[in-house]
């Protein structure tokens, strides 16, 4: 399993992951690692009224739509833009 580094940004109605020039979809429940200060933490993407991530199964924070988040994700978990399985 190869880890890929990229950024996660808000695009219209949902979050997208960009690795190089390629855009990937996100979905609720998606697992990735998010960078906070100098460390990466395992996170799960969620949505109720707002988009949020859950870290270490008990810490949640709301994602700010104007923020750019550094992420890393296993290559096999990436979903090409336009290929959402539902």
Steps between C-alpha positions, in 0.01 A plus 500: 500500500647829390422823682435804281543858622270780393260769612130502581299806398131590489353518151136612468311249717763248605863444585747389233849356532762624256819304438712676243265602217245220570175561688344224714158469664433473872208337675366467851690240698813533287820424689812710447769673702484873563796717594470708814808708577785256421323164544251292302197349677260231378169672424155412370292744297143561614208731434193606693418871476867566418796296377727375780778251572528260789849429632594216732132400524405778744634837384288678239544834332311685229688556176520864396402538135763769433783289646737272307586181688809287437409133482642163416298200391556144383498489118237222496256727690507779240190548283549679170283809454170393342522135609308507829359147555142611579 
